[in-house]
Amino acid sequence: MNEHGSRRNGDRSARDQALVWTFFRQWLKNPLSMAAVSPSSRELAQKMLRELPHGAKRVIELGGGTGVFTQAMLDQGIEADDLFVLELNEALHQHLRQRFPQARIVCGDARDLKLHVERSGFADNGPADAVISGLGLLSMPKTTQREILEAAFSLMSAHGRFIQFTYGPTNPVSREVMRELDLVSHRASFTLWNVPPASVYVVSRSRSRRVAPVRASR
């Protein structure tokens, strides 16, 4: 490996270590609010992005964390103006804003997703093609899950997908919520190269419910 390659790998390693430390400090402050003790891996990010609908251009990300998924989407060609990132933790929100000044980064609760998206102006250019989620749905009450999923699907096109990773053995969205919102899901992939290992689930409307998303009054 040449000197330039070694320097580049060294810079990446230092950046990765800084991201891990940033994430871990926030976990120490409030472990119950964080789904993991370390950022998601690049491999998990690639598996998540692989489930985006063909030709997807507009994406909402829930739980931006340190920006692993955000960076992967920008690298894949999603335009910054077509990307909306929501992060509840204020320190991580500030980190994301500094790292991605060109993207729409908002601090807020995912239950209020619709309000945040509309206030930001993101919804003015049409529905999203997908929602990528790093939220810890598995530990959330059913009512919270329902509010988040309902808001997410109201902002997506008829064939939009909710792409979620989980550390559990099954779909993290409760059966009751899936049934109430008439949603279907499948396990798309699994990676051991993550701490902890994770599965990727894709949640979508059932064929009978693929209707145009609800538009909020202006």
N, C-alpha and C positions, 0 to 999 in steps of 0.2 A: 504494500500500500504506500502511495506517495505521501509527501508531507502535507499537501493540500487535503487529501482524503483523511489523514489522521487528525488534522485540525478540525475538519468538519465533523467527524465522529466525536471528537472531544467536546465541541460546542454543543452537539445534540445531547450528549451524556450529561453535561452540566445543566442544560435546560430541563431535561427530564428530571434530574435530581431536585431542581428548584421547584418544579411542578408538584412532585411528590411531597416535598416539605410544606409547600403552601396548602395543599389539600389536607395533609396530616394535622397541621396546626388547627385548622377549622374543625376537624374531627375531634381533637382533644377538647376544644371549647364546648362542643355540643354533639356528642356521639350519637344521640338518638335521632338527630335530624339528618345525619349523613348515612347513605346506603352502604358505604364501604370505607376502609381506612386508607385507600390509595386510589389514584386516578385510574380510569379505564385504560386498557392497553390499546396499542395501535391495531392489533389484530382484531380485537372486539369492535373497534371503530369501523374497520373494513367490512366485517361481517354485518354490521348494522346498515352501512351504506349500500351493501349489496342488495338489501331488501327494498330500497327505494323504487317506486314505480318507474317503468321505462320512460325516459325523457323528463323526469321530475326536475322542476326548475325552482319551485318555491317551497321552502321547508321551515317548519317551526321546531325549535329544540327546547325541551323542558329539562331543567337541571343542568345548565351548561358546565358547572364544575370548574375545572382548570382549562377547558377548551379543547380537549382531545378530539371530540366529535366535530366541534366547530371548525377546527383546523382541517380535519379530514374532508369536510364538505366543501370548504373553500378550495382545497387542493384538487378536488374532483371537478370543480367548475361551477359550483353553485355561486351565483353572484352575491356579494355582500348585501346588496339592497333587497335581495330575495330571500334573506335569511333572518329569522327572528329568534332571538335566544332569551329565555327566561331563567333567572337564577334567584333563589330566595335568600341565600346567604350574602350579606352585604359585602364582606371582604372578598369573596369569590366574584361577586358582581363587579367590584372595582378592578379586580385582576383581569377579568374578561374585557372590560372597557379599555383598559390600557393595552392589552394584547391585540384586540381587534377593534381599533377605533373606527373602522369603516362599516362595521356591522351594527344592526339594531340589537343592543343589549339592554335588557330591562330587569330591574330588581322587583320581584313580586311573587305572590302565591299563585301556584298553577290553577287553583280553584277559580281565580279571577282572570284566567287566561284571555277570555274573550274581551274583557274590558281593556286589558293591557295591549292586546293586538290592535284594537280599534283606536285607542288613544295614540299609538305610535304611528298610525297611518299605513301600517303594513297591509291591512285588509282592503285598502283603497284600490289595490292593483289586482284583486281577485283572490279566490280561495287558495289555500296551500295544497300541495300535492301529497304531503306526508308530515307526520309529527314524529320526531325521534326523541325518545324519552330515557333519561337517566335517573328518573325518580325512583324512590324506594317504595313502589306501590304495594309490595308484599306486606309491609308493616303498617299500611294505612287502613283505617276503617272503611267499610263498604261505602258509606255515604260520601267520603272524600274521594274514593276511586270513581264513584259515579259522577260527581261534579266535574272532575278532571276530564274523564272520557267524554262526557256529554259536551263540554266546552270544546274539546279538541275536534270532535267530529263535526261540530257546527261550523268550524272554520275551514274544513277541508272539502275538496271536490267530492263528487259522488263515489269515486273509486279511490279515495284517499286511504292511506294506511297509517296505523299507529304502530310504530316499531319500538319495542321495549325490551331491555335486557333484564335478566333476573338471576339471582344466585340460588333460587329455589328450584325444586324438581318439576314444577308445573307452571302453567300460566299464572302470573301473579294477580291478574284481575279475577275477582271472585265470580263464581258461576252465576250468582244472583244478579250481579251488575251486567254480566254478559247477556243474560237472558232479558233483563229489563230494557236494555238498550238495543236488543236484537243484533248482537255482534257475534262474529265467529273468529277463531284464532287458529294458528298452527305454529309449532316449534320449527323455526327456520334453520337454526344452526347452534353449535355449541363450541366453546373454546376453553381449553385447559390453560392457555397462555394468558391468563388474567388472574388477578388476585382480589377475591377468590375466583375460581372458574365460573363461567357464566353461559347462560342460554339466551338466544335471541328469539322472541316471539313477535309475530305479526298479527295485529288485530284489525279487522275490517268489518264493514257493514255486511249483513247477510244479503244475498242477492235480492231478496224481496224488499230490502230497505235502502237500496242504493238510489236515493233521491237527492235532489239538489240540496246543498247545505242551507240552513236557516240564515237569513240575512237580518242583521240587527237594524233597527230604525236609526236614521241619522239625526 
